[in-house]
């Protein structure tokens, strides 16, 4: 009898210990380093990515996926609409309006122009790519890349060096226009 009580007591203890080891929730697993597929790394220290990190970054169709059949409507909030600073976006379009536009992505914040040949020099052409890197109106929120080519023959172009001040002057012009748009917006209210 005593042996049965000891066995029953040991069995109950084992069940209690195993019940305490119940699997965690999906959220617990998603926050475990290394739970993301592949060998993804995040941060400057390069720790293993979690599924929560991947969800935060979003996927091809956003963080919540693609909702084909309707269902719960998303509420408008600070996360909806344009994904970059609207004053920088508009200022960049205004500043580069003299060049033909090739591509513009307001959610990714990238504007790419097509090749532009200035009327005063037909033997060179320029192409610009502007990156709007954030939602704040700051100087580090805009980056411009300028590409220059010179003519080496009929319909033959060769890459050439861009003068060092060109990029800075383009970024300054965009920032100046963005500040003007912001002031105009504040005065209009």
C-alpha positions in Angstrom: 0.0 0.0 0.0 2.8 2.3 0.9 4.5 1.5 -2.3 1.4 2.4 -4.3 1.1 5.7 -2.5 4.7 6.5 -3.3 4.1 5.6 -6.9 1.0 7.7 -7.1 2.8 10.6 -5.4 5.7 10.4 -7.8 3.3 10.2 -10.7 1.4 13.3 -9.5 4.7 15.2 -9.1 5.8 14.2 -12.6 2.5 15.3 -14.0 2.8 18.7 -12.2 6.3 19.2 -13.5 5.3 18.3 -17.0 2.3 20.6 -16.8 4.7 23.4 -15.9 6.7 22.6 -19.1 3.7 23.2 -21.4 4.6 24.7 -24.7 4.7 28.5 -24.9 2.4 30.5 -27.1 3.2 31.3 -30.7 4.2 34.8 -29.6 6.8 33.3 -27.3 8.2 31.3 -30.1 8.2 34.2 -32.5 10.3 36.3 -30.1 13.0 33.5 -29.8 16.2 34.4 -31.6 16.8 32.2 -34.6 13.1 31.5 -35.1 13.1 33.4 -38.4 13.6 31.3 -41.5 17.1 31.3 -43.0 20.1 32.9 -41.6 18.8 36.4 -41.1 20.5 38.9 -38.8 19.3 42.2 -37.3 20.9 45.1 -35.5 24.4 46.3 -35.4 25.5 43.4 -33.2 24.1 40.9 -35.8 21.9 38.8 -33.5 19.8 36.1 -35.1 16.5 37.4 -36.4 13.2 36.4 -34.8 9.9 35.8 -36.5 8.7 39.0 -34.7 11.5 41.0 -36.4 10.4 39.6 -39.8 6.8 40.5 -39.1 7.8 44.0 -38.0 9.7 44.6 -41.3 6.7 43.4 -43.3 6.6 41.3 -46.4 5.6 41.6 -50.0 2.0 42.5 -49.0 2.8 44.3 -45.8 3.0 43.0 -42.2 -0.6 41.7 -42.2 -0.5 39.9 -45.5 -2.9 40.2 -48.4 -6.6 40.3 -47.6 -8.4 39.1 -50.8 -11.9 38.3 -49.4 -12.5 41.4 -47.3 -13.1 41.0 -43.6 -11.9 43.4 -41.0 -11.3 46.9 -42.4 -8.1 48.6 -41.5 -8.4 51.8 -39.6 -6.8 54.9 -41.0 -4.0 56.0 -38.7 -0.4 57.2 -38.7 0.8 54.2 -40.5 -1.4 54.6 -43.5 -0.7 56.8 -46.6 2.6 57.9 -47.8 5.5 56.2 -46.1 8.0 59.1 -46.2 8.0 62.8 -45.3 5.4 64.4 -47.6 7.2 67.8 -47.7 10.5 66.1 -48.8 8.6 64.0 -51.4 6.8 67.0 -52.9 10.0 69.1 -52.8 12.0 66.4 -54.6 9.4 66.1 -57.3 9.3 69.9 -57.7 13.1 70.2 -57.7 13.6 67.4 -60.3 10.6 68.4 -62.4 12.9 69.7 -65.2 14.1 66.1 -65.8 12.0 63.3 -67.3 10.6 61.0 -64.6 11.3 57.3 -64.9 9.9 56.0 -61.7 8.4 57.2 -58.4 7.6 55.1 -55.4 6.0 57.2 -52.6 5.9 54.2 -50.2 9.6 53.3 -50.6 10.6 56.9 -51.0 12.5 56.5 -54.3 12.4 58.8 -57.3 14.4 57.9 -60.4 14.7 60.2 -63.4 15.5 59.3 -67.0 18.6 60.6 -68.8 18.5 64.4 -69.2 20.7 66.4 -71.6 21.0 70.1 -70.8 20.2 72.3 -73.8 23.5 74.2 -73.3 25.7 71.0 -73.6 24.5 68.3 -75.9 27.6 66.2 -75.3 26.7 65.2 -71.7 23.7 63.8 -69.9 22.6 63.3 -66.3 20.4 60.8 -64.4 19.4 61.2 -60.7 18.1 58.9 -58.1 16.6 60.5 -54.9 16.1 58.5 -51.8 13.8 59.8 -49.0 15.0 57.9 -46.0 12.5 58.9 -43.2 9.5 60.7 -42.1 11.3 63.6 -40.5 12.2 66.8 -42.3 15.9 66.6 -41.7 19.0 66.8 -43.8 19.9 63.1 -43.3 16.4 62.1 -44.6 17.3 62.8 -48.2 20.1 61.2 -50.3 20.7 62.0 -54.0 22.8 60.0 -56.4 23.9 61.7 -59.6 25.1 59.9 -62.7 26.8 61.7 -65.5 27.8 60.5 -69.0 29.7 62.2 -71.8 29.3 61.5 -75.5 32.2 59.6 -77.1 30.6 59.2 -80.5 27.2 58.9 -82.1 24.9 57.2 -79.6 27.8 56.2 -77.5 28.1 57.3 -73.9 30.8 56.9 -71.3 30.5 57.3 -67.5 32.1 60.5 -66.2 32.9 62.0 -62.9 30.3 64.2 -61.2 31.6 67.4 -59.6 31.7 67.0 -55.8 29.3 69.9 -55.1 26.6 68.7 -57.4 25.1 66.2 -55.0 25.2 68.6 -52.1 23.6 71.4 -54.0 20.8 69.1 -55.2 20.1 67.9 -51.6 20.2 71.5 -50.4 17.8 72.6 -53.1 15.4 69.9 -52.1 15.6 70.7 -48.4 15.1 74.4 -49.1 12.0 73.7 -51.2 10.7 71.2 -48.5 11.1 73.9 -45.8 9.2 76.4 -48.0 6.4 73.9 -48.5 6.2 73.3 -44.7 6.0 77.0 -44.0 3.3 77.5 -46.7 1.4 74.6 -45.1 1.6 76.1 -41.6 0.5 79.5 -42.9 -2.4 78.1 -44.8 -3.9 76.6 -41.6 
